[in-house]
Amino acid sequence: MKEFSNAYLEHIRDIVSRRDDKAARTELADLHPADIAELYQDLDLEEAEYLYRLLDDDVAADVLMELDEDDRRKLLSTMPAEEIAKQFIDHLDTDDAVDIIQELDEEDREKILSHIDDVEQAGDIIDLLKYDEDTAGGLMGTEMIVVNENWSMPECIKQMRMQAEDMDEIYNVYVVDNDYKLRGVLPLKELITHPSVSKIKHVMEDDPVSVKTDTNIDDVALDFEKYDVVAMPVVDSIGRLVGRITVDDVMDTVRESNERDYQLASGLSSDVETDDTLFTQTKARLPWLLIGMIGGLCNSVILGNFTDGFAVDPALALFIPLIGGTGGNVGTQSSAIVVQGLANGSLDIKNSARQLLKELGVGLINGCIISLLVFAYNFFRLGAGHQVTTIAVSLSLFSVVMFASVFGTFVPLTLERFKIDPALATGPFISITNDIIGMVIYMSISTALIAAFA
């Protein structure tokens, strides 16, 4: 990523203020579209809009896709529908065009689609808009080279040249039958080594890896990783070729998903950026802070009912942070492992019982080690006059670790079963719940031991 110095930014602002088109074009000509998008983040909307209108249509379309979603929406809001259609949509692949149009209001979508000159492109975009954006159909593009399995090599090459004229990049050549069902992939090497083969089907690679239009994006990403491909064909329910997905589309989707999961795990209820308004950031943060506050009040009520126990041995109060912190850490670890397994495909929801048993075993080992270490510490540190505290803390730690291990595993598996993002389980929800349950366990065991020893 290119970094721009303050001096360079002032130089650009000076060019913009003088409306020096020639100097501005010269500066922009040396920059990659991604760098231009980065530059726009350091300029105000009016300055960015001026520079944007000086770009060639193809470069402008590439820059638009590199912009942050909020910056892109602001920029498009300053332009009429006809300009958006002719300057951007006409110069984008269908999958990118769909991404842009999906970000707009329904009314703006219809206006832009009505100004697209290429009727076939407009039809493809309308078809893609029907798919759920979280599926392969919503991610795919329709630009690809397709040949028939019964064509000869010379005819195939002729058709490929015609189809390639409107394409920026060629990843694969897909082979279909007369019903447009995907039959194979034609390696470019075969075009060189078998220039006079009678039919394509004799040299194509059969049974290519493909995904269906309703395949979830997460599963698509796993297939790209598993088979190590740069492009993958998309077929409908009966195997007809309808589009292709490229690795850059998958990378963008995975990055957005990771950002969303990270924020959710951090206790943010919606997607926020550092440059969002105070109100937006407050609205995203406040819900879980309020829930955490309620959790803290619940703990205060629990502790308030245990004043007699603290009177018997005040040392019991010293270990409240240890009990709460250990439960939260163990629960977060367990849930993080499960969420990671669900995300990368190493854990199947069908194996929930086995994962729970495994986590129970891990919790048993960790609980024994932690509770024994704390028991030894308290035995020598507190002495014989604090038997209740020594035993209560160790038993509570063991119980809390066991509970947190199982609970941290059970919650994300349950969320996944009900089609709720399991990343929610790695956030404050687990920590707050384990904190409250930990206090209940600690106070209950301590009360029982005080009564027994009394």
C-alpha positions in Angstrom: 0.0 0.0 0.0 1.4 3.4 -1.0 1.7 6.0 1.7 1.3 9.7 0.8 3.3 12.3 2.6 1.7 15.5 3.9 3.7 17.5 1.3 2.3 15.3 -1.5 -1.2 15.7 -0.2 -0.8 19.5 -0.1 0.5 19.4 -3.6 -2.5 17.5 -4.8 -4.9 19.8 -2.9 -3.1 22.8 -4.6 -3.7 21.2 -8.0 -7.3 20.6 -7.2 -7.9 24.2 -5.9 -6.4 25.6 -9.1 -8.5 23.1 -11.2 -5.4 22.2 -13.2 -6.7 19.3 -15.2 -3.4 18.6 -17.0 -1.3 18.4 -13.8 -4.0 16.3 -12.1 -4.1 13.8 -14.9 -0.3 13.6 -14.9 -0.3 12.8 -11.2 -3.0 10.2 -11.4 -1.4 8.5 -14.4 1.5 7.3 -12.3 -0.8 5.7 -9.6 -2.3 2.3 -9.4 -6.2 2.3 -9.0 -5.7 1.0 -5.5 -3.4 3.8 -4.7 -5.8 6.4 -6.1 -8.5 4.9 -3.9 -6.1 5.3 -0.9 -5.5 8.9 -1.9 -9.2 9.7 -2.0 -9.5 8.7 1.7 -7.2 11.7 2.5 -9.2 14.2 0.5 -12.7 15.6 1.1 -15.6 14.6 -1.1 -15.4 17.6 -3.4 -11.7 17.1 -4.1 -12.1 13.4 -4.7 -15.1 14.0 -7.0 -13.1 16.5 -9.1 -10.1 14.0 -9.5 -12.5 11.1 -10.2 -14.1 12.9 -13.2 -10.6 13.2 -14.8 -10.0 9.4 -14.9 -10.5 7.2 -18.0 -13.7 5.1 -17.7 -11.8 1.8 -17.2 -9.5 3.2 -14.5 -12.5 5.0 -12.9 -14.3 1.7 -12.7 -11.3 -0.1 -11.1 -10.8 2.8 -8.6 -14.5 2.6 -7.6 -14.1 -1.1 -6.7 -11.1 -0.3 -4.6 -12.9 2.3 -2.5 -14.2 1.6 0.9 -17.9 0.9 0.8 -18.8 4.1 2.7 -16.6 6.2 0.5 -18.0 4.6 -2.6 -21.5 5.3 -1.5 -20.7 8.9 -0.8 -19.1 9.3 -4.2 -22.0 7.7 -6.1 -24.5 9.9 -4.3 -23.0 12.9 -6.1 -23.5 11.4 -9.6 -26.7 10.9 -11.7 -27.8 7.4 -12.5 -27.0 7.8 -16.2 -23.4 8.7 -15.4 -23.0 5.8 -13.0 -24.3 3.4 -15.7 -22.2 4.6 -18.5 -19.0 5.5 -16.7 -18.9 2.5 -14.3 -21.3 -0.3 -14.8 -20.5 -0.6 -18.5 -16.8 -1.1 -17.7 -17.2 -3.6 -14.8 -17.5 -7.3 -14.8 -21.0 -8.4 -13.9 -20.1 -9.6 -10.4 -18.5 -6.2 -9.6 -21.5 -4.4 -11.1 -23.9 -6.4 -9.0 -21.9 -5.5 -5.9 -22.2 -1.8 -6.7 -25.9 -1.9 -7.5 -26.7 -4.0 -4.3 -25.3 -1.1 -2.2 -27.9 1.3 -3.7 -31.5 1.9 -2.9 -34.2 0.1 -4.9 -35.1 3.3 -6.8 -31.5 4.0 -7.7 -31.0 0.4 -8.9 -33.9 0.7 -11.4 -32.7 4.1 -12.7 -29.1 2.7 -13.3 -30.3 -0.5 -15.0 -32.5 1.5 -17.3 -29.5 3.5 -18.6 -27.3 0.4 -19.4 -26.9 0.3 -23.2 -25.9 -3.4 -23.3 -29.2 -5.2 -23.0 -27.4 -8.6 -22.4 -25.3 -7.1 -19.6 -28.3 -5.6 -18.0 -30.1 -8.9 -18.2 -27.1 -10.7 -16.6 -27.1 -8.2 -13.8 -30.8 -8.6 -13.1 -30.4 -12.3 -13.1 -27.5 -12.1 -10.6 -29.4 -9.8 -8.3 -32.0 -12.5 -7.7 -29.4 -14.6 -5.9 -28.7 -14.3 -2.2 -25.5 -12.2 -1.8 -24.1 -14.8 0.7 -24.2 -17.6 -1.9 -22.1 -18.6 -4.9 -24.8 -17.2 -7.2 -24.5 -13.8 -5.6 -20.7 -13.8 -5.9 -20.2 -15.1 -9.4 -19.7 -13.3 -12.7 -20.8 -14.3 -16.1 -17.7 -13.3 -18.1 -16.0 -16.5 -19.2 -15.0 -18.4 -22.2 -17.2 -21.4 -23.1 -16.7 -23.9 -25.8 -18.7 -26.9 -26.9 -17.3 -30.4 -26.4 -18.1 -31.3 -30.1 -16.1 -28.5 -31.6 -12.9 -29.1 -33.4 -9.7 -27.3 -32.2 -9.7 -24.7 -35.0 -13.3 -23.9 -34.4 -12.7 -23.7 -30.7 -9.8 -21.3 -31.1 -11.9 -19.1 -33.4 -14.7 -18.9 -30.9 -12.3 -18.3 -28.0 -10.8 -15.3 -29.9 -14.3 -13.8 -30.4 -15.3 -14.3 -26.8 -12.0 -13.0 -25.4 -12.4 -9.6 -27.0 -14.6 -8.3 -24.2 -12.7 -9.9 -21.4 -9.9 -8.4 -19.3 -8.6 -11.7 -17.9 -9.0 -15.3 -18.8 -8.7 -17.9 -16.1 -10.2 -21.1 -17.6 -11.9 -22.4 -20.8 -15.0 -24.2 -19.8 -16.5 -27.1 -21.9 -20.2 -27.7 -22.1 -22.5 -30.0 -24.0 -25.4 -29.1 -26.3 -27.6 -28.6 -23.2 -25.0 -26.2 -21.7 -24.2 -28.6 -19.0 -20.6 -28.4 -17.7 -18.5 -31.3 -19.0 -15.0 -30.3 -18.4 -12.1 -27.7 -18.5 -9.8 -27.2 -21.5 -6.2 -26.5 -20.4 -4.5 -23.9 -22.6 -1.6 -26.3 -23.0 -3.9 -28.6 -25.1 -4.4 -25.7 -27.6 -0.7 -25.9 -28.3 0.0 -29.6 -28.1 -3.1 -30.7 -29.9 -3.8 -28.1 -32.6 -5.6 -30.5 -34.9 -7.6 -32.7 -32.6 -11.0 -33.8 -34.0 -13.1 -32.8 -31.0 -12.5 -30.9 -27.7 -14.0 -33.7 -25.6 -11.0 -35.9 -26.4 -8.5 -33.6 -24.7 -10.5 -31.8 -22.0 -10.2 -32.5 -18.3 -13.3 -34.3 -17.2 -15.3 -33.6 -14.0 -14.0 -30.2 -13.0 -14.5 -28.9 -9.4 -17.6 -26.7 -9.4 -20.1 -25.2 -6.9 -23.8 -24.7 -7.2 -25.5 -21.4 -7.2 -27.0 -21.9 -3.7 -23.7 -22.9 -2.1 -22.8 -20.8 1.0 -19.9 -18.4 0.5 -18.0 -19.9 3.4 -18.2 -23.3 1.7 -17.0 -21.8 -1.5 -14.0 -20.3 0.2 -13.2 -23.7 1.7 -13.4 -25.3 -1.7 -10.9 -22.7 -3.1 -8.5 -23.5 -0.3 -9.0 -27.2 -0.6 -8.5 -27.5 -4.4 -6.0 -24.6 -4.7 -7.7 -23.0 -7.8 -7.9 -19.4 -9.0 -11.3 -19.7 -10.6 -14.2 -22.1 -10.2 -17.3 -22.7 -12.4 -20.8 -22.3 -10.9 -23.6 -24.5 -12.1 -27.4 -24.5 -11.5 -29.4 -27.4 -9.9 -29.2 -29.5 -13.0 -25.6 -28.9 -13.8 -25.8 -26.1 -16.4 -22.9 -23.6 -16.4 -24.2 -20.2 -15.3 -21.0 -18.3 -14.1 -17.6 -18.4 -12.5 -16.1 -17.2 -9.3 -12.5 -15.9 -9.1 -10.1 -16.1 -6.1 -10.1 -12.3 -5.7 -13.8 -12.3 -5.1 -13.4 -15.0 -2.5 -10.5 -13.1 -0.8 -12.6 -10.0 -0.5 -15.5 -11.9 1.0 -13.3 -13.8 3.5 -11.7 -10.5 4.6 -15.1 -8.9 5.2 -16.3 -12.0 7.0 -13.2 -12.0 9.3 -13.7 -8.3 10.0 -17.3 -8.8 10.9 -16.5 -11.8 13.1 -13.7 -9.9 14.9 -15.9 -7.0 15.7 -18.7 -9.3 16.8 -16.3 -11.1 19.1 -15.1 -7.8 20.5 -18.6 -6.8 21.5 -19.6 -4.5 18.5 -23.1 -5.0 17.4 -22.6 -3.7 13.9 -19.8 -2.9 11.4 -18.0 0.3 12.3 -14.9 2.1 11.0 -12.5 4.5 12.7 -13.9 7.4 10.6 -17.5 6.7 11.5 -19.5 9.4 13.5 -19.6 9.5 17.2 -23.3 8.4 17.1 -22.6 5.4 14.8 -19.7 4.2 17.0 -21.7 4.7 20.2 -24.7 2.8 18.8 -22.4 -0.1 17.9 -20.7 -0.3 21.2 -23.4 0.5 23.7 -25.6 -2.6 23.6 -22.9 -5.0 24.9 -21.7 -2.5 27.4 -25.2 -2.3 28.8 -25.4 -6.1 28.9 -22.0 -6.1 30.7 -23.3 -3.5 33.1 -26.3 -5.7 33.9 -24.0 -8.7 34.4 -22.0 -6.7 36.8 -25.1 -5.7 38.7 -26.1 -9.3 38.9 -22.8 -10.2 40.4 -23.1 -7.4 43.0 -26.5 -8.9 44.0 -25.0 -12.4 44.3 -22.1 -11.0 46.4 -24.5 -8.9 48.5 -26.2 -12.1 49.6 -23.0 -13.5 50.9 -21.9 -10.9 53.4 -22.1 -13.5 56.3 -19.6 -15.7 54.4 -17.2 -12.8 54.0 -17.6 -12.1 57.7 -16.5 -15.7 58.5 -13.4 -15.4 56.3 -12.7 -12.1 54.5 -10.0 -13.9 52.5 -12.8 -15.3 50.3 -13.2 -11.9 48.7 -9.6 -12.0 47.5 -10.3 -14.7 44.9 -13.4 -13.3 43.2 -11.4 -11.9 40.3 -9.6 -15.2 39.9 -12.8 -17.2 39.7 -14.5 -14.8 37.2 -11.4 -14.3 35.1 -10.6 -18.0 34.8 -14.1 -18.9 33.8 -14.2 -16.2 31.1 -10.8 -17.2 29.7 -11.6 -20.9 29.5 -15.0 -20.2 27.9 -13.5 -17.9 25.3 -10.8 -20.5 24.5 -13.3 -23.3 24.0 -15.7 -21.2 21.9 -12.8 -19.8 19.8 -11.7 -23.4 18.9 -15.2 -24.4 17.9 -15.8 -21.2 15.9 -12.5 -21.7 14.1 -13.3 -25.4 13.4 -16.7 -24.5 12.0 -15.1 -21.7 9.8 -12.4 -23.8 8.3 -14.5 -27.0 7.9 -12.5 -29.1 10.3 -15.5 -29.4 12.6 -18.8 -30.8 11.4 -22.0 -29.8 13.3 -22.8 -33.5 13.1 -19.9 -34.2 15.4 -21.2 -32.0 18.2 -21.4 -34.8 20.8 -17.8 -35.9 20.2 -16.6 -32.3 20.4 -18.4 -31.8 23.7 -16.8 -35.0 25.1 -13.4 -33.9 24.0 -13.8 -30.5 25.6 -15.0 -32.2 28.7 -11.8 -34.1 28.8 -9.7 -31.0 28.3 -11.6 -29.2 31.0 -11.1 -32.1 33.4 -7.3 -32.0 32.9 -7.1 -28.2 33.0 -9.4 -28.0 36.0 -7.4 -30.5 38.0 -4.1 -28.8 37.3 -5.3 -25.2 38.0 -7.2 -26.2 41.2 -4.3 -28.2 42.6 -1.8 -25.4 42.0 -4.2 -22.9 43.6 -4.8 -25.3 46.5 -1.0 -25.6 47.1 -0.6 -21.8 47.0 -3.4 -21.2 49.4 -2.3 -24.0 51.8 1.1 -22.5 52.2 0.2 -18.8 51.8 -2.9 -18.6 53.9 -2.1 -21.3 56.5 -4.2 -23.6 58.6 -6.7 -20.9 59.7 -8.3 -20.6 56.2 -9.3 -24.2 55.3 -12.7 -23.1 54.0 -11.1 -20.6 51.6 -8.4 -23.0 50.5 -10.9 -25.8 49.7 -13.7 -23.5 48.4 -11.4 -21.7 45.9 -10.0 -25.0 44.5 -13.3 -26.7 44.2 -14.9 -23.6 42.6 -12.1 -23.3 40.1 -12.4 -26.9 39.1 -16.2 -26.6 38.7 -15.9 -23.2 36.8 -13.4 -24.6 34.4 -15.5 -27.7 33.7 -18.6 -25.6 33.2 -16.9 -22.9 31.0 -15.3 -25.6 28.8 -18.7 -27.3 28.1 -20.6 -24.0 27.9 -18.0 -22.4 25.6 -18.4 -25.4 23.3 -22.1 -25.9 23.5 -23.1 -22.2 22.7 -21.3 -21.8 19.3 -22.5 -25.3 18.2 -26.1 -24.4 19.1 -25.8 -21.0 17.3 -24.5 -22.7 14.2 -27.4 -25.2 14.3 -29.8 -22.3 14.3 -28.0 -20.5 11.5 -26.7 -17.7 13.8 -23.2 -16.5 13.5 -21.2 -18.5 16.1 -18.6 -15.7 16.4 -21.1 -14.2 18.8 -20.1 -16.9 21.3 -16.4 -15.7 21.3 -17.4 -12.2 22.5 -18.8 -10.7 25.7 -21.7 -13.1 25.9 -19.4 -16.0 27.0 -17.4 -13.9 29.4 -20.4 -12.3 31.1 -22.3 -15.6 31.4 -19.3 -17.4 32.8 -18.6 -14.6 35.2 -22.1 -14.8 36.7 -22.3 -18.6 36.8 -18.8 -18.6 38.3 -19.9 -16.3 41.1 -22.9 -18.5 41.8 -20.7 -21.6 41.9 -18.1 -19.9 44.2 -20.7 -18.6 46.6 -22.7 -21.9 46.7 -19.6 -24.0 47.4 -18.3 -21.5 50.0 -21.7 -21.4 51.8 -21.9 -25.2 51.9 -18.3 -25.5 53.3 -18.9 -22.8 55.9 -22.0 -24.6 57.1 -20.1 -28.0 57.1 -17.1 -26.7 59.0 -19.2 -24.7 61.4 
